[in-house]
Amino acid sequence: MASSPPTDSPFDCLLFDMDDTLYSSKVGIAQIVRRNIDSFLVKICGFSSEEAPVLRADLFRTYGSSLAGLRALGHDVDADDYHSYVHGSLPYDSISPDPKLRELLSSIAQTKIVFTNSDRNHATRVLDRLGVRDCFDAVVCFETLNADASGTAPIVLKPSIEAMRTAVNASGFEPRRTLFLDDNERNIAAGKAAGYGPHWLGRQ
């Protein structure tokens, strides 16, 4: 685990979003993910190619993700199948090692945790490509938030308050002494509602 933070620091733990936060959105991973989700909605769920992008955007806006939205609407979507379809063909090689990010993370004494809605396999591959996986004390991901994702069980993800509380409980620190870094305004707002202290909204 990380060493003890400076006594004059206002926070003990940093929660980092991953995609489009630890690496730039210019890499293009998010665009390919959206395209893969549209394909999943068409080929697996039976929606038309015209409906898919509109539905995807609506599900993300309402439920935080397409998978959570599909489950909430009663679709029996297997989480592993969904993640394999959406992330399986991503060009991870387009994510380059980031020595400057590694240097920055290594200079931070506080506990550092990745907090992502993505599945653990995707998180591991991204962090390995960046060369920073060993800089973090833990990864809070889909599997952490959804111990039982079988059948039609509701999916818990950011920006739900339950997800925010699960993440901070995993850190072992008080919410008010947790710095939350994310590129999504709704996630930041949920963090505030869950009692997180300092926060940072950033986009690359």
Beta strands, then each sheet from edge to edge (+ up, - down):
strand 1: 13-16
strand 2: 111-115
strand 3: 138-140
strand 4: 178-182
strand 5: 199-201
sheet 1: 3+ 2+ 1+ 4+ 5+
end
